[in-house]
Amino acid sequence: MKKANFLLFTILSIFLLVSCASVKKNQLDFLMFQRGLDSMGKVNAAEVLIKPSDNLDIVFYTQATANQDQTALYNSNSKNGYKVDILGNITIPGLGNVKAIGMTPKELAIDLEKRVSLTIKSPLVTVNLKSVKVYALGQFKKPGIVELPADDPTLLNLIASNSGVSETGDYRKVLIIREDSLKQRVPLYIDMTSGAFFASDKFQLKQNDIIYINPSRNALKEYAVRSQIIETQRIQPLLVYISAFTSIISLYLIVKTIK
């Protein structure tokens, strides 16, 4: 009796240990910020550099008078915004093509103030990015092109605005494909189960970033099983014919042997 109880206790212990291990594996797939919270540090937003396809909001003012008539020409297209072309230029009425690529919005504003200083007294120019466009692919609940506010283009904002990551997504395998200064695509990897990513340069997204969330291990296993079932169903009619043909050949050989 004691041996039977000991055996039962051992089996239950093994079952509980396996269950706990399985739960921990699932936690790795679905829970964010499980470790490294003490290394989050201070989030320092990097200055945004203007790139091709950026959409800029530019407004000209004069600080010399309340009458803004002298800025009318330069502001004639301000409602539509100014898109940076492939060469890195913007076209402003009265100024023509202005190089914007590689500058921060603040640097571009200072440059424009110098350019209009002969026609506008005490000019003040504000330059802001209208939005940051990124591509959300993979295991997002709402994959697609997303326009993030220029003042908060973070990975967390992207995930929140896209209704989160699907249940088949793996927070440990987030890939960002980003264009560097040489226009080369560079893969960057993020493990969102670690709070350390807050302090990395990947926390703040950039224009035209591609964000891909990989499927979890469980999702891949389920997909493999479904694919196997579909493949079996596809060849099942053929297996029936092969089985029937094999049975006929076997029967023929038996009859021939009897004769």
Steps between C-alpha positions, in 0.01 A plus 500: 500500500782735595677421172184579305457835680865587441464417131184712474674790679799476263277503190306804627825684581637436150171616346506824702863568408429449130190722524702778667769475232233522230349810663841665515555431130165658418588802714811553290278523193230731633621712793690826458764646735564181700862586572750783486260753650782644709691582179223698328678829571391837371342518157680767298317585180747544215476799269319407181687554174293591195488227234344457154121448510469691829201734519587834660277761658669839441360839601663844456438791740622854551569610856518868405125557466166333555430537129621183327448614140871486421501125572202422274707387200705252700195364683287455186558123503528442874161324534610217268837454665834453328607155389873430479576363153736216415791745468432638847351834390179685582344762275387820671320784316737794466806294587490211254684178585650488849724219619351337810642149516731423791391804701298508819173698486663765720801531265271533199297771678819702566607459135160619375507801733830607343364454148192721558669761720523745206125496437360429848596718792599304814393165348402198705454161334357186658573159345338180623466150365133429432540128576735202487394227259591140589404156370354257755528142374474152644307421816334837559125491551474774236800477266550772241637851449475709817540876541640574845501848658839663446532585870458135611614256226581217739464125470257496794283761330495287185396188689232686697358679195481170309297329774802307622674184386297193410504191720729331249767772530831469684620810687851354510537513122419849377690599188547861387637558150639853488671707232841634607681814380630308196146393406580140592233293672625387841324231711460582870364251752304571818410282796199670658501259793792709625445853626849593375361579155360829639854638505593371153494692172229262380237632741441809286389411148612687190343587168434196278603246766372148435393323820446124481382291794584132466254223587553318828633144525153369588351673195763345273433154646125541447561616144719195434228268632230670289721481191556129561125439535427694179772310314361167626148598390633603160668166427239285676312414174830392347574282803160330456584411138846378598351286778240353264762428234727337760210283622422385143864411435519311830179309420631414153825365642313290758271350235796430274684329782200277578480388136 
